[in-house]
Amino acid sequence: MSRKQDIYCEMLNTSLSVIRNISTWRWWRRIRNRTTYLEAQLIHNISHSILDEKIVQHDIWFLNYQARSYLERATPENSINYYRMKCCIRQLFDIAISEGVEGLKWDGPEWTAADQARYPYYGQT
């Protein structure tokens, strides 16, 4: 498995666990919590390129649109996995940049010292 595939698996496992957990809550708690929507919107079509070891065109689309949309809407307050997903997205950008792919429309999320303090796993393999 490539690092890209590992990252996608981490995103799927993390999101699906949270979505499953929140789905057991009482209905009035579920409707006030946007985590399930944000997580599902982020991962809903990762399956299109998870089997490809290298960065492909769909990954570029995912980073340009789905990942960016998630980071524009999600915050640590409204998304339980915010820092973990931000870390995964940053790592996918690092892989895309190191492979020299073209087509990225933004530089990806900035990983700050504050982010590192909240989620210290960035850069670990």
N, C-alpha and C positions, 0 to 999 in steps of 0.2 A: 504494500500500500504506500502511496506517495504521501507526502506531508499535506498536500491539498486535500486528499481524500480523508486523512485523519481529522483535519479541521472540520470538514463537512460532517463527518460522523459525530464529532463532538457537538457541533451545532444542533444536529438532529436529536441526539440523545438528550441533550440538556433541554431543548425546547419541548420535545414530546413529553418528557417527565413533568415539566412544569404545567403544560397544558392538561395532561391527565390529572394531575393533582388538583388544579383549580376547578376542573370540571366536576369534582366531587363536592365542591362548596355549595352552600345554600344559594338559591337563585339570586337573592338580593346582594350577596357579596360578589357573585360572578359578574353581574351587570355593572358594578362599580369598578371592576378591575379590568384594565385594558391590556394586561400582560398577554393574555391568550391571543388576542387579535394581533398585537405587534409581533409576537413570536411566530404565529402561523403565517402571517404575511411575509415575514423574512424567509422562512424555510420552505414555503409551499412548492417551489419547483426546483429545489436543489437536486432532486433525483435526475434531472436532465443531463447533468455533467459529473455526477459523483463517481461514475465508473471510469471516467477519463483521468489518467494519471497526471497529465500536463494541463496547464491552463488552456482552455478552449474558448471559442467566441461566446458561448453561453455564460462562462464564468465572468467574462468582461461585462456582459449585460447585467449579470447579477450584482457585480460590484458597483456599476454605474447607476443602477436604478433601485434594486431592492435593498441593498445594503445602505445606500445613501438615504433612501426613504425611511428606513428603520432608524438610522441615527438622527435624522431630523425630527422624528416624532417621539422616539423613546427617550426616557431620562432614567436616572437611578430610582426616582420616586415612582414611576409608572411601569417599569419593566424590571422584574426580579433579576433577570439575567443580563442587564445592561452592560456591565463591565466585561463579563465573559464574552458576550457577542461582539462588543467593540474590539476586544483583543483578537478574536478570531478573524474579524473583518480586516484588522490591521495586518495580521499575519498573511492573509490571502493577498493583500496588496503587496506586501514584501515579496511574496513568491512571484507574483505577476511582474513586478519590476525587475527582480533578479533574472527572470526568464526573458526579459526584453520584449514583452508583448506590447502591442500598440492598441490604442482605442480607449484607454482610460480617460474619462472626462473630468476627473478630479483626483487629488492627491491622496485621498483616503483620510481616515480619521487620524488626528494627531494623538499620539500616546504620551500623556503628560506625567510628570512626577506624581501628581495627585491620583491619576489613574493607576499608576504602578503601586501606590500605597494601598489602594482599594482592592486591586487584583494583581498580585505580584508574579503572575505566571507568564507574562508576555516575554517572548524570546526563549522560553524553555521548550525543549522538544520532547 
